[in-house]
Amino acid sequence: MSRSAIKYIGVLIVALVLGVGVACAQQFPERRHVREGNSLYERQRFADAERSYRKALQKDSLSVEGAFNLGDTHYATGNFAAAEEQFRKVAERTEGVSDKQKADAYYNLGNAQFQQQKLQEALESYKQSLRLDPANLESKFNYVYTKELLKQQEQQNNQDQQQNNQQNNDQQQQDNNQQQQPEENKGDNGQQNDKEQQQPEQPEGEKPKPSEGAEQGEQPQAGPSKESEQVLNAVQAAEDKTRDKVEGEKVVGVARSGKNW
């Protein structure tokens, strides 16, 4: 084969590659912006990455990759409500999305809900992710962890209710005791006068002093019962234990697409 022929074949191959590239760019115009956004995201330029993903969605409003990665930028900047909305759009799509993409979207949806203290909703999202991808260990960890937190919350609510009931019972018992206490300083008027006459006269200028810390007519107040204090201490201990667990363990972070789509 002559050199001219080889040169002609090489030019033809380059032309074919360029033609395929142009055709692909025309068919998927959003992918350039997605790749650009992914690069910016990896450099933690989240605001710029968000703009690139929005441009991708302007080119193709049904772009799963653009919508998914836009949710990632919202999550990275702490806008969890916007991230929740974006991941939900991907997770609930019925066409043009694979089971793996839906599983990752449900996983990230759960994380966004968890960050907003929507634990019951987050638990359901992790469950949906596991149904689509049962082997995902991160989804399993977050599901179990969130379920444990919900259990602790339920126990805490029960303890709070018991404490309220105990306080109501103590108050009712205190009111009953006060009502049953006999009134003081009542008696026969004659006897009262005799007692006044029998009392020695006080030197002029001196007055009888009331006992320290007491006011005339006041009744001593009953302190909290020992049982009530025990309930209060148990509630406080449970709160400290829950707080330490939450601070010591966190949910696993968001799933990234990991591709230059």
Secondary structure, 3 states (H helix, E strand, C coil): CCHHHHHHHHHHHHHHHHHHHHHHHHHCCCHHHHHHHHHHHHCCCHHHHHHHHHHHHHHCCCCHHHHHHHHHHHHHCCCHHHHHHHHHHHHCCCCCCCHHHHHHHHHHHHHHHHHCCCHHHHHHHHHHHHHHCCCCHHHHHHHHHHHHHHHHHHHHHHHHHHHHHHHHHHHHHHHHHHHHCCCCCCCCHHHHHHHHHHCCCCCCCCCCCCCCCCCCCCCCCCCCCHHHHHHHHHHHHHHHHHHHHHHHCCCCCCCCCCCCC
